[in-house]
């Protein structure tokens, strides 16, 4: 028996629900990015998505920089007020894909097994 139910993954991380006693705990999502794990509610995932979008807008002035995709100068805030991440643009793209893919899959499952069921 697996102790997790995977939601989404990419080359930089994964997201999943924990299982406890054969029950999937869907109130929070475990999100692993690089070597960091976050345990977020769906609302906190939405907030993290907003943080990622804000980081893109704050760092758009670096479009002409040769080191844009390699330097670790982009600050990514998280829904955890004590934790910010320093990421490259490539890592920012990867965490964006991870969060958006996770939210898409959660929303799709909510629809298919909730409102969309006849």
JORARA-V704920 format. One record per residue. N is the residue number from 0. D_LAST is the distance of its C-alpha to the last C-alpha in whole Angstrom. Layout:
# JORARA-V704920
N;D_LAST
N;D_LAST
This chain:
# JORARA-V704920
0;30
1;30
2;30
3;28
4;25
5;26
6;24
7;26
8;30
9;33
10;36
11;37
12;35
13;31
14;29
15;27
16;26
17;28
18;27
19;29
20;29
21;26
22;24
23;23
24;24
25;22
26;24
27;27
28;27
29;30
30;32
31;35
32;37
33;40
34;42
35;40
36;37
37;35
38;32
39;30
40;27
41;25
42;27
43;30
44;29
45;28
46;32
47;33
48;31
49;33
50;36
51;36
52;36
53;39
54;41
55;40
56;42
57;45
58;46
59;46
60;49
61;50
62;49
63;52
64;53
65;54
66;53
67;49
68;47
69;49
70;51
71;49
72;50
73;46
74;45
75;41
76;41
77;38
78;36
79;39
80;42
81;44
82;43
83;43
84;43
85;46
86;44
87;45
88;43
89;42
90;41
91;39
92;37
93;36
94;35
95;33
96;31
97;30
98;29
99;27
100;26
101;25
102;23
103;21
104;20
105;19
106;17
107;15
108;14
109;13
110;11
111;10
112;9
113;9
114;8
115;6
116;4
117;0
